[in-house]
Amino acid sequence: MIGHSVKSYEASLNDIDRTISEIGGNSERLIAEAFSALLRRDPKRADAALALNIQVNELERSLQAQATQLLTHRLPSSRQLRRVVTVLKIGADLVRIAGLGGSIARGATKIAYEVPPRALMSGFAHMAERAQTQLKDVLDSNEARDTD
């Protein structure tokens, strides 16, 4: 019985990990779409980014429900509890990133038909590249459980 319980708990933790990976992937795509919409003045890309933002919010609710279910129906070890709490914190940060991407997408929609200053757009392109690289590095580290 104990072996089954441990396997079931690990399966639940793996489900939580898959959800956080999905949130991370959607956040990554959202940022890419939002900056692309801004740089290309493309309202359709902005709409795609906003749709991803809705998906990220739904996944966050699912993540919270999964974690609550896990914590209320099982007695986690300290290592498992730290893992769940860490995933919830990462999820909150990813949702915040997605929300900021949504703000960029909404802004891109508002200025889609204006002529942008060239220097400003070059700065946005650099910022977009840096943001996407940093987010990818963090998500890759989380997948590998690399704390450096």
mmCIF file of the C-alpha atoms, coordinates in Angstrom:
data_MODEL
# 
_entry.id   MODEL 
# 
loop_
_atom_site.group_PDB 
_atom_site.id 
_atom_site.type_symbol 
_atom_site.label_atom_id 
_atom_site.label_alt_id 
_atom_site.label_comp_id 
_atom_site.label_asym_id 
_atom_site.label_entity_id 
_atom_site.label_seq_id 
_atom_site.pdbx_PDB_ins_code 
_atom_site.Cartn_x 
_atom_site.Cartn_y 
_atom_site.Cartn_z 
_atom_site.occupancy 
_atom_site.B_iso_or_equiv 
_atom_site.pdbx_formal_charge 
_atom_site.auth_seq_id 
_atom_site.auth_comp_id 
_atom_site.auth_asym_id 
_atom_site.auth_atom_id 
_atom_site.pdbx_PDB_model_num 
ATOM 1   C CA . MET A 1 1   ? 0.000  0.000  0.000   1.00 0.00 ? 1   MET A CA 1 
ATOM 2   C CA . ILE A 1 2   ? 2.812  2.415  0.863   1.00 0.00 ? 2   ILE A CA 1 
ATOM 3   C CA . GLY A 1 3   ? 4.577  1.731  -2.443  1.00 0.00 ? 3   GLY A CA 1 
ATOM 4   C CA . HIS A 1 4   ? 1.366  2.520  -4.319  1.00 0.00 ? 4   HIS A CA 1 
ATOM 5   C CA . SER A 1 5   ? 0.914  5.733  -2.329  1.00 0.00 ? 5   SER A CA 1 
ATOM 6   C CA . VAL A 1 6   ? 4.469  6.890  -3.097  1.00 0.00 ? 6   VAL A CA 1 
ATOM 7   C CA . LYS A 1 7   ? 4.006  6.127  -6.800  1.00 0.00 ? 7   LYS A CA 1 
ATOM 8   C CA . SER A 1 8   ? 0.699  7.967  -6.821  1.00 0.00 ? 8   SER A CA 1 
ATOM 9   C CA . TYR A 1 9   ? 2.274  10.964 -5.102  1.00 0.00 ? 9   TYR A CA 1 
ATOM 10  C CA . GLU A 1 10  ? 5.156  10.999 -7.585  1.00 0.00 ? 10  GLU A CA 1 
ATOM 11  C CA . ALA A 1 11  ? 2.660  10.783 -10.449 1.00 0.00 ? 11  ALA A CA 1 
ATOM 12  C CA . SER A 1 12  ? 0.838  13.810 -9.019  1.00 0.00 ? 12  SER A CA 1 
ATOM 13  C CA . LEU A 1 13  ? 4.129  15.708 -8.726  1.00 0.00 ? 13  LEU A CA 1 
ATOM 14  C CA . ASN A 1 14  ? 4.933  14.787 -12.323 1.00 0.00 ? 14  ASN A CA 1 
ATOM 15  C CA . ASP A 1 15  ? 1.526  16.136 -13.404 1.00 0.00 ? 15  ASP A CA 1 
ATOM 16  C CA . ILE A 1 16  ? 2.334  19.404 -11.637 1.00 0.00 ? 16  ILE A CA 1 
ATOM 17  C CA . ASP A 1 17  ? 5.710  19.511 -13.380 1.00 0.00 ? 17  ASP A CA 1 
ATOM 18  C CA . ARG A 1 18  ? 4.032  18.984 -16.752 1.00 0.00 ? 18  ARG A CA 1 
ATOM 19  C CA . THR A 1 19  ? 1.594  21.812 -16.035 1.00 0.00 ? 19  THR A CA 1 
ATOM 20  C CA . ILE A 1 20  ? 4.394  24.206 -15.082 1.00 0.00 ? 20  ILE A CA 1 
ATOM 21  C CA . SER A 1 21  ? 6.254  23.227 -18.256 1.00 0.00 ? 21  SER A CA 1 
ATOM 22  C CA . GLU A 1 22  ? 3.151  23.993 -20.294 1.00 0.00 ? 22  GLU A CA 1 
ATOM 23  C CA . ILE A 1 23  ? 2.755  27.357 -18.552 1.00 0.00 ? 23  ILE A CA 1 
ATOM 24  C CA . GLY A 1 24  ? 6.408  28.081 -19.273 1.00 0.00 ? 24  GLY A CA 1 
ATOM 25  C CA . GLY A 1 25  ? 6.131  27.111 -22.930 1.00 0.00 ? 25  GLY A CA 1 
ATOM 26  C CA . ASN A 1 26  ? 3.013  29.214 -23.406 1.00 0.00 ? 26  ASN A CA 1 
ATOM 27  C CA . SER A 1 27  ? 4.636  32.164 -21.638 1.00 0.00 ? 27  SER A CA 1 
ATOM 28  C CA . GLU A 1 28  ? 7.656  31.835 -23.887 1.00 0.00 ? 28  GLU A CA 1 
ATOM 29  C CA . ARG A 1 29  ? 5.481  31.784 -27.030 1.00 0.00 ? 29  ARG A CA 1 
ATOM 30  C CA . LEU A 1 30  ? 3.371  34.648 -25.686 1.00 0.00 ? 30  LEU A CA 1 
ATOM 31  C CA . ILE A 1 31  ? 6.404  36.893 -25.205 1.00 0.00 ? 31  ILE A CA 1 
ATOM 32  C CA . ALA A 1 32  ? 7.639  36.017 -28.706 1.00 0.00 ? 32  ALA A CA 1 
ATOM 33  C CA . GLU A 1 33  ? 4.228  36.755 -30.262 1.00 0.00 ? 33  GLU A CA 1 
ATOM 34  C CA . ALA A 1 34  ? 3.750  39.980 -28.295 1.00 0.00 ? 34  ALA A CA 1 
ATOM 35  C CA . PHE A 1 35  ? 7.131  41.407 -29.266 1.00 0.00 ? 35  PHE A CA 1 
ATOM 36  C CA . SER A 1 36  ? 6.657  40.248 -32.843 1.00 0.00 ? 36  SER A CA 1 
ATOM 37  C CA . ALA A 1 37  ? 3.271  41.985 -32.922 1.00 0.00 ? 37  ALA A CA 1 
ATOM 38  C CA . LEU A 1 38  ? 4.869  45.154 -31.594 1.00 0.00 ? 38  LEU A CA 1 
ATOM 39  C CA . LEU A 1 39  ? 7.858  45.104 -33.930 1.00 0.00 ? 39  LEU A CA 1 
ATOM 40  C CA . ARG A 1 40  ? 5.853  44.153 -37.050 1.00 0.00 ? 40  ARG A CA 1 
ATOM 41  C CA . ARG A 1 41  ? 2.749  46.154 -36.216 1.00 0.00 ? 41  ARG A CA 1 
ATOM 42  C CA . ASP A 1 42  ? 0.676  42.998 -36.549 1.00 0.00 ? 42  ASP A CA 1 
ATOM 43  C CA . PRO A 1 43  ? -2.670 42.976 -34.708 1.00 0.00 ? 43  PRO A CA 1 
ATOM 44  C CA . LYS A 1 44  ? -3.242 39.284 -35.552 1.00 0.00 ? 44  LYS A CA 1 
ATOM 45  C CA . ARG A 1 45  ? -0.068 38.330 -33.687 1.00 0.00 ? 45  ARG A CA 1 
ATOM 46  C CA . ALA A 1 46  ? -1.194 40.506 -30.801 1.00 0.00 ? 46  ALA A CA 1 
ATOM 47  C CA . ASP A 1 47  ? -4.496 38.606 -30.721 1.00 0.00 ? 47  ASP A CA 1 
ATOM 48  C CA . ALA A 1 48  ? -2.577 35.311 -30.723 1.00 0.00 ? 48  ALA A CA 1 
ATOM 49  C CA . ALA A 1 49  ? -0.523 36.519 -27.770 1.00 0.00 ? 49  ALA A CA 1 
ATOM 50  C CA . LEU A 1 50  ? -3.653 37.536 -25.883 1.00 0.00 ? 50  LEU A CA 1 
ATOM 51  C CA . ALA A 1 51  ? -5.181 34.102 -26.526 1.00 0.00 ? 51  ALA A CA 1 
ATOM 52  C CA . LEU A 1 52  ? -2.050 32.520 -25.050 1.00 0.00 ? 52  LEU A CA 1 
ATOM 53  C CA . ASN A 1 53  ? -2.412 34.785 -22.028 1.00 0.00 ? 53  ASN A CA 1 
ATOM 54  C CA . ILE A 1 54  ? -5.888 33.362 -21.417 1.00 0.00 ? 54  ILE A CA 1 
ATOM 55  C CA . GLN A 1 55  ? -4.474 29.821 -21.678 1.00 0.00 ? 55  GLN A CA 1 
ATOM 56  C CA . VAL A 1 56  ? -1.709 30.658 -19.190 1.00 0.00 ? 56  VAL A CA 1 
ATOM 57  C CA . ASN A 1 57  ? -4.269 31.969 -16.713 1.00 0.00 ? 57  ASN A CA 1 
ATOM 58  C CA . GLU A 1 58  ? -6.358 28.801 -17.089 1.00 0.00 ? 58  GLU A CA 1 
ATOM 59  C CA . LEU A 1 59  ? -3.263 26.644 -16.595 1.00 0.00 ? 59  LEU A CA 1 
ATOM 60  C CA . GLU A 1 60  ? -2.366 28.596 -13.463 1.00 0.00 ? 60  GLU A CA 1 
ATOM 61  C CA . ARG A 1 61  ? -5.785 27.816 -11.997 1.00 0.00 ? 61  ARG A CA 1 
ATOM 62  C CA . SER A 1 62  ? -5.245 24.161 -12.872 1.00 0.00 ? 62  SER A CA 1 
ATOM 63  C CA . LEU A 1 63  ? -1.774 24.221 -11.264 1.00 0.00 ? 63  LEU A CA 1 
ATOM 64  C CA . GLN A 1 64  ? -3.178 25.699 -8.072  1.00 0.00 ? 64  GLN A CA 1 
ATOM 65  C CA . ALA A 1 65  ? -5.943 23.100 -7.981  1.00 0.00 ? 65  ALA A CA 1 
ATOM 66  C CA . GLN A 1 66  ? -3.453 20.276 -8.540  1.00 0.00 ? 66  GLN A CA 1 
ATOM 67  C CA . ALA A 1 67  ? -1.178 21.567 -5.777  1.00 0.00 ? 67  ALA A CA 1 
ATOM 68  C CA . THR A 1 68  ? -4.067 22.094 -3.372  1.00 0.00 ? 68  THR A CA 1 
ATOM 69  C CA . GLN A 1 69  ? -5.362 18.598 -4.078  1.00 0.00 ? 69  GLN A CA 1 
ATOM 70  C CA . LEU A 1 70  ? -1.920 17.127 -3.531  1.00 0.00 ? 70  LEU A CA 1 
ATOM 71  C CA . LEU A 1 71  ? -1.269 18.994 -0.298  1.00 0.00 ? 71  LEU A CA 1 
ATOM 72  C CA . THR A 1 72  ? -4.694 18.418 1.244   1.00 0.00 ? 72  THR A CA 1 
ATOM 73  C CA . HIS A 1 73  ? -5.017 14.736 0.416   1.00 0.00 ? 73  HIS A CA 1 
ATOM 74  C CA . ARG A 1 74  ? -1.490 13.575 1.090   1.00 0.00 ? 74  ARG A CA 1 
ATOM 75  C CA . LEU A 1 75  ? 1.161  14.121 3.695   1.00 0.00 ? 75  LEU A CA 1 
ATOM 76  C CA . PRO A 1 76  ? 4.180  15.375 1.742   1.00 0.00 ? 76  PRO A CA 1 
ATOM 77  C CA . SER A 1 77  ? 7.748  14.999 2.915   1.00 0.00 ? 77  SER A CA 1 
ATOM 78  C CA . SER A 1 78  ? 9.695  18.220 3.413   1.00 0.00 ? 78  SER A CA 1 
ATOM 79  C CA . ARG A 1 79  ? 11.440 17.715 0.043   1.00 0.00 ? 79  ARG A CA 1 
ATOM 80  C CA . GLN A 1 80  ? 8.114  17.207 -1.714  1.00 0.00 ? 80  GLN A CA 1 
ATOM 81  C CA . LEU A 1 81  ? 6.565  20.191 0.046   1.00 0.00 ? 81  LEU A CA 1 
ATOM 82  C CA . ARG A 1 82  ? 9.487  22.410 -1.026  1.00 0.00 ? 82  ARG A CA 1 
ATOM 83  C CA . ARG A 1 83  ? 9.049  21.153 -4.589  1.00 0.00 ? 83  ARG A CA 1 
ATOM 84  C CA . VAL A 1 84  ? 5.342  22.001 -4.648  1.00 0.00 ? 84  VAL A CA 1 
ATOM 85  C CA . VAL A 1 85  ? 5.869  25.434 -3.079  1.00 0.00 ? 85  VAL A CA 1 
ATOM 86  C CA . THR A 1 86  ? 8.694  26.186 -5.522  1.00 0.00 ? 86  THR A CA 1 
ATOM 87  C CA . VAL A 1 87  ? 6.563  25.187 -8.493  1.00 0.00 ? 87  VAL A CA 1 
ATOM 88  C CA . LEU A 1 88  ? 3.751  27.447 -7.266  1.00 0.00 ? 88  LEU A CA 1 
ATOM 89  C CA . LYS A 1 89  ? 6.177  30.362 -6.975  1.00 0.00 ? 89  LYS A CA 1 
ATOM 90  C CA . ILE A 1 90  ? 7.575  29.698 -10.439 1.00 0.00 ? 90  ILE A CA 1 
ATOM 91  C CA . GLY A 1 91  ? 4.024  29.464 -11.772 1.00 0.00 ? 91  GLY A CA 1 
ATOM 92  C CA . ALA A 1 92  ? 3.131  32.833 -10.265 1.00 0.00 ? 92  ALA A CA 1 
ATOM 93  C CA . ASP A 1 93  ? 6.232  34.406 -11.838 1.00 0.00 ? 93  ASP A CA 1 
ATOM 94  C CA . LEU A 1 94  ? 5.437  32.891 -15.234 1.00 0.00 ? 94  LEU A CA 1 
ATOM 95  C CA . VAL A 1 95  ? 1.868  34.168 -15.041 1.00 0.00 ? 95  VAL A CA 1 
ATOM 96  C CA . ARG A 1 96  ? 3.234  37.629 -14.223 1.00 0.00 ? 96  ARG A CA 1 
ATOM 97  C CA . ILE A 1 97  ? 5.550  37.405 -17.250 1.00 0.00 ? 97  ILE A CA 1 
ATOM 98  C CA . ALA A 1 98  ? 2.627  36.309 -19.414 1.00 0.00 ? 98  ALA A CA 1 
ATOM 99  C CA . GLY A 1 99  ? 0.570  39.215 -18.092 1.00 0.00 ? 99  GLY A CA 1 
ATOM 100 C CA . LEU A 1 100 ? 3.311  41.642 -19.058 1.00 0.00 ? 100 LEU A CA 1 
ATOM 101 C CA . GLY A 1 101 ? 3.418  40.005 -22.484 1.00 0.00 ? 101 GLY A CA 1 
ATOM 102 C CA . GLY A 1 102 ? -0.329 40.549 -22.695 1.00 0.00 ? 102 GLY A CA 1 
ATOM 103 C CA . SER A 1 103 ? 0.212  44.230 -21.909 1.00 0.00 ? 103 SER A CA 1 
ATOM 104 C CA . ILE A 1 104 ? 2.772  44.447 -24.716 1.00 0.00 ? 104 ILE A CA 1 
ATOM 105 C CA . ALA A 1 105 ? 0.288  42.767 -27.082 1.00 0.00 ? 105 ALA A CA 1 
ATOM 106 C CA . ARG A 1 106 ? -2.495 45.192 -26.106 1.00 0.00 ? 106 ARG A CA 1 
ATOM 107 C CA . GLY A 1 107 ? -0.090 48.089 -26.663 1.00 0.00 ? 107 GLY A CA 1 
ATOM 108 C CA . ALA A 1 108 ? 0.909  46.651 -30.033 1.00 0.00 ? 108 ALA A CA 1 
ATOM 109 C CA . THR A 1 109 ? -2.746 46.584 -31.056 1.00 0.00 ? 109 THR A CA 1 
ATOM 110 C CA . LYS A 1 110 ? -3.193 50.238 -30.115 1.00 0.00 ? 110 LYS A CA 1 
ATOM 111 C CA . ILE A 1 111 ? -0.207 51.431 -32.151 1.00 0.00 ? 111 ILE A CA 1 
ATOM 112 C CA . ALA A 1 112 ? -0.451 48.943 -35.034 1.00 0.00 ? 112 ALA A CA 1 
ATOM 113 C CA . TYR A 1 113 ? -1.134 51.596 -37.643 1.00 0.00 ? 113 TYR A CA 1 
ATOM 114 C CA . GLU A 1 114 ? 1.282  54.274 -36.448 1.00 0.00 ? 114 GLU A CA 1 
ATOM 115 C CA . VAL A 1 115 ? 4.757  54.847 -37.836 1.00 0.00 ? 115 VAL A CA 1 
ATOM 116 C CA . PRO A 1 116 ? 7.282  54.035 -35.102 1.00 0.00 ? 116 PRO A CA 1 
ATOM 117 C CA . PRO A 1 117 ? 10.538 55.872 -34.447 1.00 0.00 ? 117 PRO A CA 1 
ATOM 118 C CA . ARG A 1 118 ? 13.331 53.698 -35.857 1.00 0.00 ? 118 ARG A CA 1 
ATOM 119 C CA . ALA A 1 119 ? 15.636 53.959 -32.832 1.00 0.00 ? 119 ALA A CA 1 
ATOM 120 C CA . LEU A 1 120 ? 12.832 52.976 -30.489 1.00 0.00 ? 120 LEU A CA 1 
ATOM 121 C CA . MET A 1 121 ? 12.020 49.854 -32.484 1.00 0.00 ? 121 MET A CA 1 
ATOM 122 C CA . SER A 1 122 ? 15.659 48.790 -32.538 1.00 0.00 ? 122 SER A CA 1 
ATOM 123 C CA . GLY A 1 123 ? 15.695 49.092 -28.733 1.00 0.00 ? 123 GLY A CA 1 
ATOM 124 C CA . PHE A 1 124 ? 12.540 46.980 -28.511 1.00 0.00 ? 124 PHE A CA 1 
ATOM 125 C CA . ALA A 1 125 ? 14.084 44.326 -30.752 1.00 0.00 ? 125 ALA A CA 1 
ATOM 126 C CA . HIS A 1 126 ? 17.137 44.109 -28.489 1.00 0.00 ? 126 HIS A CA 1 
ATOM 127 C CA . MET A 1 127 ? 14.973 43.992 -25.372 1.00 0.00 ? 127 MET A CA 1 
ATOM 128 C CA . ALA A 1 128 ? 12.775 41.271 -26.888 1.00 0.00 ? 128 ALA A CA 1 
ATOM 129 C CA . GLU A 1 129 ? 15.791 39.138 -27.721 1.00 0.00 ? 129 GLU A CA 1 
ATOM 130 C CA . ARG A 1 130 ? 17.225 39.498 -24.215 1.00 0.00 ? 130 ARG A CA 1 
ATOM 131 C CA . ALA A 1 131 ? 13.905 38.774 -22.512 1.00 0.00 ? 131 ALA A CA 1 
ATOM 132 C CA . GLN A 1 132 ? 13.291 35.665 -24.599 1.00 0.00 ? 132 GLN A CA 1 
ATOM 133 C CA . THR A 1 133 ? 16.821 34.364 -24.014 1.00 0.00 ? 133 THR A CA 1 
ATOM 134 C CA . GLN A 1 134 ? 16.584 34.868 -20.260 1.00 0.00 ? 134 GLN A CA 1 
ATOM 135 C CA . LEU A 1 135 ? 13.168 33.238 -20.046 1.00 0.00 ? 135 LEU A CA 1 
ATOM 136 C CA . LYS A 1 136 ? 14.355 30.264 -22.095 1.00 0.00 ? 136 LYS A CA 1 
ATOM 137 C CA . ASP A 1 137 ? 17.431 29.846 -19.867 1.00 0.00 ? 137 ASP A CA 1 
ATOM 138 C CA . VAL A 1 138 ? 15.313 29.903 -16.713 1.00 0.00 ? 138 VAL A CA 1 
ATOM 139 C CA . LEU A 1 139 ? 12.797 27.418 -18.105 1.00 0.00 ? 139 LEU A CA 1 
ATOM 140 C CA . ASP A 1 140 ? 15.588 25.095 -19.258 1.00 0.00 ? 140 ASP A CA 1 
ATOM 141 C CA . SER A 1 141 ? 17.191 25.290 -15.798 1.00 0.00 ? 141 SER A CA 1 
ATOM 142 C CA . ASN A 1 142 ? 13.877 24.454 -14.153 1.00 0.00 ? 142 ASN A CA 1 
ATOM 143 C CA . GLU A 1 143 ? 13.420 21.440 -16.420 1.00 0.00 ? 143 GLU A CA 1 
ATOM 144 C CA . ALA A 1 144 ? 16.918 20.222 -15.548 1.00 0.00 ? 144 ALA A CA 1 
ATOM 145 C CA . ARG A 1 145 ? 16.439 21.126 -11.851 1.00 0.00 ? 145 ARG A CA 1 
ATOM 146 C CA . ASP A 1 146 ? 19.622 23.204 -12.182 1.00 0.00 ? 146 ASP A CA 1 
ATOM 147 C CA . THR A 1 147 ? 19.794 25.872 -9.483  1.00 0.00 ? 147 THR A CA 1 
ATOM 148 C CA . ASP A 1 148 ? 22.825 27.723 -10.899 1.00 0.00 ? 148 ASP A CA 1 
# 
